[in-house]
Amino acid sequence: MASSAESLELTNIAFYALAILPAIYCFIKHGKHGVLGWLYAILMCGLRLAGNGMAYHALSTTGKPNTAASIIVGIGMSPLLFAALGIMRESNVSIQPTLSPFLGFVGTVIAHLVIGGGIGLAAASSNNPTLLKVGMIVFAMGWLIVTAFVVLSFKAKAHSRRLSGEKKLLLALIVAMPLVGIRVIYAIVTAFKYGYSSAASLPIQVVFGTLPEFLIMTIYLLAGIVTRNLAHDRLKKSQVTDTAAYTSVSDPTYGMTYTNV
């Protein structure tokens, strides 16, 4: 009979095995503007399947946590933020020219460097608890940056000009960011108190670790499914705008109609 820890790992595996299907669906439906966000959602599922699979194997064979699995699971948090960045960029497409560069390519690069640096330090800290702690703090800074970008996007003066689907994506991020914060804080506390080992009690792991991640991924995927026609809506709006840019002018001499820009 599986232990409680093994059951938790199996629950994670089952959830992400199911979640990867709508993630792939969103990746396909959202088109080029959604590539970054939904690719990271798929990557999140893949890393969790790998990490939790290794963790389950270690627990079922040795009864002890696996350090490599813990590192992979820790790295697996980063796609939550990277996906948020991608979804935010997709929600800003219609009004991007009116926004600060920090809410576009420049901000994305900065956030990727900070988050990637934090995860890199944590992943390289196999026998160095101090490096792990520094890495998690840097990662937390990445969460603060992404949260600030999301809030600034939501408060943009041109917010009302967004497509309905873009507003829904941004609202999903507003709801998800506090949950990401809970997960990040839990990871920091775990790093400072326990290191890589899953020494926290099972209820704490579930409430502050597993449950927030499930909710975040569910929010992302539901938002992605609800806005699955966003690429089509954006194209339709573009066509309407192009059509409105032309006016028909009649020439009474020859009875002909010219279309002028």
N, C-alpha and C positions, 0 to 999 in steps of 0.2 A: 504493500500500500504506500502511495506517495506521501511524503511529509508535507507540511504546510508550505515550506519554502519551495519544494518541487512543484506543488500545485500552483503557486504564484507564478513560477516561471512558465508553466504550461498555459496558464491563463494569458500571460503576455504573448506567448507564441500564437495562441489561437486568435487573439485580438488582431495582431498585426498581420497574420496570414489572411484575415478577412479584410482588413483595412487597405491592404495593398491593391486590391481590385478596384475600389472606387478611386483610389489615388491615380492609378493608371488611366482610368476613365476620364478623370478631370484633366490629366496631362494631355490626353488626346483632344478633348473637347475645347479646351481653353485657347488653343492655338499658340502662336509665337509669343504673345504678350504674357502668357501664363507659364511658359516653359520653366523659368527659374523656380517659381514657387512650388509647382506640382512635381517637378523633378526631385526637389528636396523632400517632399512628402513621401515619395516613393523610396528615396534613400533612407529616410527615417525608419520606414517599415523594414527595409532590408537589414539595416544595422541592428535593429531590435530582434529580428528573427535570428540573426547570427549570434548576437551576444546572449540572448536568453536561451537559445539552443545550447550554446556552450556551457552556460551556467547550469542548465538542467542536467546536462550530461555529467558535469563535475559533481553535482549534488547526488545524483543517482548512483554514481560509481564510487566516489570517495567520501561523500557526506560533507565535503568542505567547499566553500566558495572558490571559484577560479579567478585568479588575478587578471588574466588576459580577458576573460569574459567581462569582468567589472570595468576594465578599461574601455572595451568596445561599447558597453552599455553607457558609460560616461560620455564617450564621444557621440553616442547616439542622441544626446540632448541637443547638439549643435544644429541638426537639421530643423528642429522646431523653430529656431530663430532665423535660420537661412530661408526656410519656407515662408515665414512671416514677412521677411524682406521682399521676397519675390511676389507674394500676394499683394503687399502694399504697393509695389511698383505697378502691378496690373491694375490696381484700383485708382492709380493716378494717371493712367494713360490719357484720358480725355482732357485733363487740365495740366499736364506736365509742363507745357511752356510757361505757365504762370507761376510755377513753384520754384523754390530755391534749389540750386544745384545739389544741395545736401539731401534733398528728397528725391534725387535721381541717381545717376551713375556715381557721382562723387561720394555721396553718402553710403551707397551700397558697398563700394570698395573699402571705405573706412570701417564700416561695420564688419565686413568679412575679415579684414585684417585683425581686428580686435578679438572677434569670436574665435577665429582660427588660431590666433596666438594663444589664447587661453586654453583651448582644447589641446593644442600642440604641447604646451607645458605640462598639462595634466597627463597626457598620454605618455610623455617621456619621463614621468616621475616614478617609475617602477619601484625604486628603493629610496626615494627621496620625498618624504612627507612634506617638506617645506615647498618643494617645487609644485607638488600637487595643490597645496593651499594657494600659492600664488596664481597658479593656472585657473583655479576656480574663481578667484577674485577678479581676474582679468575677464573671465567669461561672464561674470555678473555685470561688469561694466558694459559688455556687449549687449546684454539684455536691456540695460538702462538706455543705451543709444537707440536700439530698435524701438523701444517703448516711446522714447521722445519723438522719433521720426513718425510713428503711427499717430501720436497725439497731434503733432504739427500738421500732418496730412488731414486729419479730421477737422482741424480748426482753420484750414485754408479758406480764404475768402471766396475762392471759386468752387467750393464744395458742392454748391447747388447745381453746378453745371455737369457734375459727374453723371454718367449713366446709372440707372437704377441698380444694375448688377454690380457696378463699381462701389456704390454706397453700401451694398450688402456685404461685399468682401471686406471693406474697411471696418464696418460695424463688427464683423466676426473677429477681426484682430483686436478691436477695443475690448471685447469680451475675453479674448484668449490671453492677452498679455499679462493680466494679474495672475492667471493660472500658471503661465510660464515662470513668473516671478516666484511663486510658491515652490515650483519644482527646482528652480535654481538655488533658492535659499536652502532647501532641504539638502541639495547636493553639497553646498558649502558646509553646512553643519555636519553632514556625514563625513566629509573630507577632514574637517578639523578634529572631530571626535573619534572616528573609527578608521580613517584611511579608506582603503578599498573594500574592506570586509563588510559584509552585510550584517553587522552586529546589532543594528537597530531592531526593535521588536517588529513582528510581522504586521500588526495593526498600523504602526507608524509608517512602515514601508508602503503599505497599501494607501493610506490616507494622504501622505505627502509626496509619495513617489509615483506609484502606479496610477492611482485615480486621476490626478491632474493631467498626466500624459494622455490617458484615455479620453478625457474631456477635451483637451486641446486638439487632438487629432480628429475627434468627432466633430468639433466646431469647424475646423478647417474643411473637412470633407463634405459636411452638410452645406457649407457656404459654397463650395466648389460645384456641388451637384445642382444646387438651386440656381446658380449663375452659369450653368453649362452652355447657355446660348449667348454668352457675353460677346464672344468673338463675332458671331453673326450680327448681333445688335450693333456692335461698333462699326461693322462694315455697312450695315443698312443706314446708320446715321451719316456715315461718310458719303454714301451715294446720294442721300437726300440733300446734304450740304452742297455737293457738287452740282446737283440739278438746280438748286436755288441760286447758284452763282450765275446762271444763264437767264437771259430775258429774251422773249420773242418780240421782234420789231417788224412791223408790216410796211412794205413799200407800196404805197397806193398807185404808183405809176405802172408797175408791172404785175401787181397783184401777187407779189412774192413775199415770203416771210424769212427774215434772216435771224439767226440766233447769235447774239453778241454776248461777250463776257463783260 
